Amino acid sequence: MIVVATSDFEVYHGVVNELRDRGATFTTVEPDQALPERAVVVVTDADHASAFDDVSTIVADPEQPRRAVDQALTTVRGEDGRTIIGVDPGRKPGIAVLDGGVVVAAFQVPLADAVDVIEREVAEAAHPVVRIGDGSRLQSATLVNDLEDVRIELVDETGTTPYLGTGARGMEDVLAAVNIARLEGEVVDSREIEPTKGELQLIKDRSRDRSDRNRAIDEMLARRVAAGELTIDEALAKHRGDEE
């Protein structure tokens, strides 16, 4: 059983709400009370971290209660606690966070925000690994090259996107990320991709659609967009500046 033992209101409020949202079984006690016999893990604050010797103790950050709850649930399940992040790359990558094989968080964000989300999830995680699908070549290369200080595996994502029935539309990228997280891949630290003529033309076409002058960016800027150095909007701003 998970026990919440803290006199810190922010820790208590954040952890208890997170546990309730997860449907987890838990109880609460005052820090100076005896723990229930079934206690397996205690979630507490920094001031009381040394008060519990007989069970696993997790110190909760009041600003990150979800991380403490993830650790507590993994401990109760008796799993190894390894954090694996699966990423289905694209213009809005699907991101799934697994702890001990259980999905504990999921996101879908613009490519420009994906690295920040992933780095936040691996910070202080137990033995983290990031598994990125090898499709969407340019976007996956951007993610591989921008991530630092974490094990990255490039995964063959063939067959990872599931069939979606009624009411499940829009979830395919996140569900594919879950499947990618569960597949071992090749360890990489960089990925160099030369954009094809078709990929560069697609970027130019998108820039034309976004331009208030109905003009496309040039090939040099398109290559920088393909490499992840610029967004299309940033490339358009540079293009307008060069014309003026």
Secondary structure, 3 states (H helix, E strand, C coil): CEEEECCCHHHHHHHHHHHHHHCCCEEEECCCCCCCCCCCEEEECHHHHHHCCCCEEEECCCCCHHHHHHHHHHHHHCCCCCEEEEEECCCCCEEEEEECCEEEEEEECCHHHHHHHHHHHHCCCCCCEEEEECCCHHHHHHHHHHCCCCEEEEECCCCCCCCCCCCCCCCHHHHHHHHHHCCCCEEECCCCCCCCHHHHHHHHHHHHHHCCCCCCCCHHHHHHHHCCCCCHHHHHHHHHHHHC
